[in-house]
Amino acid sequence: MVPLPWELFCRGHVTLAELGFHGSWGARPWAPLVREGFLTTSQAVAQHLPYLRRYARALSGSQASGDAYVAATLEALVQDPKVLGTSASTRIALYRLFTKIWNSVTLNGKPMVGAANQPVERHLAQIAPMPRQAFLLVALEGLSEDDAANVLDIDVPKLRDLVEQSGRELAAEIATDVLIIEDETFIALDLEGLVEGLGHRVLGVARTHSEAIALAKAKRPGIILADIQLADGSSGLDAVNEMLRGFEVPVIFITAYPERFLTGERPEPAFLIAKPFQPSTVSAVLSQALFFERNARRRERRAS
């Protein structure tokens, strides 16, 4: 079977120019051109292919497998351009079409092809198919809850349930040591119970800057959950920044003072959850933070 031009493009074998994308508009931003109606369906789709390939790779466990599903999606689009519909953005419609094709293949309920030798993909492979899709659409692709639910053809409450389930399943695969920096006793207890319920280990709970530093020196945490305003008036943000001068770990700030996080010296990578919080939010963000931290480490090893 001769590869379609789009299949060659999604595999990186040809460029946009080689597909006939020429003209003075070539250097202009894509999105405004789409809104102005200057682009055909195929040209509008082109800007989303790198992201769809990324999603397909994470979902399937290998680039080759992911590209096969992207190619099948593009074949369906070539056969009937109207399959994207007109009720959603091009990106969301493209992901919806991909999802229909992905979910129509029975093999997708089985372990991810090629995942055995890739740590991050191996962890993702243990998540059930639907929760895995929900997690990646929100965490990796950055879709809103409404858009992710649209892609999966479910309602938002169902999406939240799937993301929460994925958080539990992923946490069980990447369990780590958690340092909690929180001066409010009941909130600290809630966080401790939530973290342990996800399969992680709590190194300890610090109420002050000095306690946090002492706990971190005793044993390096795999992730930190930190408030910003601590019991003795000290700053959890300062404590975390001091720790991160010695080692790098992801940090989730859970605070009633988000403006202090946004205006202070923020560590990277860091996530923000405002109080009062939902346990499901903490669960999902915790899993996302650990997922991206593992992914970043793998990229660093490949680059070295």
Secondary structure as UniProt FT lines:
FT   HELIX           5..10
FT   TURN            11..12
FT   HELIX           17..19
FT   HELIX           24..27
FT   HELIX           30..36
FT   HELIX           41..46
FT   TURN            47..48
FT   HELIX           49..60
FT   HELIX           63..79
FT   HELIX           81..84
FT   HELIX           90..103
FT   HELIX           106..109
FT   TURN            113..114
FT   TURN            116..117
FT   HELIX           119..125
FT   HELIX           129..139
FT   HELIX           145..152
FT   HELIX           156..173
FT   STRAND          177..181
FT   HELIX           185..197
FT   TURN            198..199
FT   STRAND          201..206
FT   HELIX           209..218
FT   STRAND          223..226
FT   TURN            231..232
FT   HELIX           236..243
FT   TURN            244..246
FT   STRAND          251..255
FT   HELIX           258..263
FT   STRAND          270..274
FT   HELIX           279..303
//
